[in-house]
Amino acid sequence: MSLPGKLVSEVEINASAEKCYKIFKDQLFHFPIISPKFIKQVDVHDGDWDTHGHGSTKSWNYHADGKVEVFKERVEFDDENLKTVLVGLDGDPFNHYEIFTPSYQFVPKGPNHCLAIITLEYKKLDDDGPNPYKYIKIMDGIIKDVESHLK
């Protein structure tokens, strides 16, 4: 039986926390343009681009280790803490993980500066499965692309 795990990365960003959070909450459809090295396509399955409320379901096509993978998630927003949680439902990560829940939180550090806390909670299907380091690297890369987009 495998134990749950958590990877956390912190990235300082030269942009306001509110602007970063707004991209994750209201502008996900721009991610293939903002971060084309990592994100190929984002599609809405339940909900729509205009309402973005809790529980909308999206599928992400992204690049990982030179190939395209898919991740289907249900999004949860915490406006008070500027946090977006992507509750994994299906896709390539579930070849190795029973639970796969990435999140992004933006902590204000000044008018045009914030700390992005990137967290990946997971539970391997078996003890010998890979650690999800490649996914946290992708998430870090996306954050750096968001920063560049906001400059």
Beta strands, then each sheet from edge to edge (+ up, - down):
strand 1: 4-13
strand 2: 39-46
strand 3: 57-64
strand 4: 67-78
strand 5: 83-91
strand 6: 97-110
strand 7: 113-124
sheet 1: 1+ 7- 6+ 5- 4+ 3- 2+
end
